[in-house]
Amino acid sequence: MIALDTNVLARYFLADDRRQAAKARALIEDPDAELWLPVSVVLELAWVLRQKGVPREIIVARLRDLLALSSIRPQMPDAIFQALRWTEEGLDVADAIHLAMSARADGFVTFDNALVKVGAKLGVRPAVRSL
């Protein structure tokens, strides 16, 4: 199994370097490959795509497409898919990942009042509260 770095996935999605994008595509779409996808890379990739102006709904769709590939072995897939559902319902990708990764916690504290509001509206677990 080979672990993927964010920059490989960024080239795959953005195709902003033709040569690197072709190499990334060949690796990622190889049905015989086994590619480890750490949660930290998913988080960073979402941030990179957002910085490049990719809308949240497109980021979620691209991540779902990536996770559907037979070559991809995501770390904590249940948490990643939960985070994607919450993102589709209005949470920021990073916040959704943080919450999904905190599923065993009794609560999630933040100074972000918008996160508290959206979290309450969605009924996320762990419950989000302001510190």
SULZI-V248765 format. One record per backbone hydrogen bond with DSSP energy under -0.5 kcal/mol. NH is the residue of the N-H (numbers start at 1). CO is the residue of the C=O. E is the energy in kcal/mol with one decimal. If there is no record, write none. Layout:
# SULZI-V248765
NH_CO_E / NH_CO_E
This chain:
# SULZI-V248765
2_34_-2.6 / 4_36_-2.3 / 8_5_-0.8 / 9_5_-1.4 / 10_6_-2.8 / 11_7_-2.1 / 12_8_-2.0 / 13_9_-2.4 / 14_10_-3.2 / 15_11_-2.1 / 21_17_-3.1 / 22_18_-2.0 / 23_19_-1.8 / 24_20_-2.7 / 25_21_-2.7 / 26_22_-2.3 / 27_23_-2.0 / 28_24_-3.0 / 29_25_-2.5 / 30_27_-1.1 / 31_29_-0.7 / 33_30_-1.7 / 35_71_-3.6 / 36_2_-2.6 / 36_34_-0.5 / 37_73_-2.1 / 38_36_-0.6 / 41_38_-0.6 / 42_38_-1.7 / 43_39_-2.5 / 44_40_-2.3 / 45_41_-2.9 / 46_42_-2.3 / 47_43_-1.8 / 48_44_-2.8 / 49_45_-2.8 / 50_46_-2.2 / 51_47_-2.4 / 52_48_-1.4 / 53_50_-1.8 / 54_49_-2.5 / 58_55_-0.6 / 59_55_-2.2 / 60_56_-2.5 / 61_57_-2.0 / 62_58_-2.9 / 63_59_-2.6 / 64_60_-2.5 / 65_61_-2.4 / 66_62_-2.5 / 67_63_-2.6 / 68_64_-1.2 / 69_65_-0.5 / 69_66_-1.4 / 72_69_-1.2 / 73_35_-3.5 / 74_72_-0.5 / 75_37_-2.7 / 77_74_-0.6 / 80_76_-2.1 / 81_77_-2.8 / 82_78_-2.2 / 83_79_-2.5 / 84_80_-2.3 / 85_81_-2.1 / 86_82_-2.5 / 87_83_-2.3 / 88_84_-2.2 / 89_85_-1.2 / 90_87_-1.4 / 91_86_-2.3 / 96_92_-2.7 / 97_93_-2.4 / 98_94_-2.7 / 99_95_-2.5 / 100_96_-2.6 / 101_97_-2.5 / 102_98_-0.6 / 102_99_-1.0 / 103_100_-1.1 / 105_102_-2.4 / 108_127_-2.3 / 110_129_-1.8 / 113_111_-1.1 / 116_112_-1.7 / 117_113_-2.2 / 118_114_-2.6 / 119_115_-2.8 / 120_116_-2.3 / 121_117_-2.5 / 122_118_-2.3 / 123_119_-1.2 / 124_119_-2.0 / 129_108_-2.6 / 131_110_-2.2
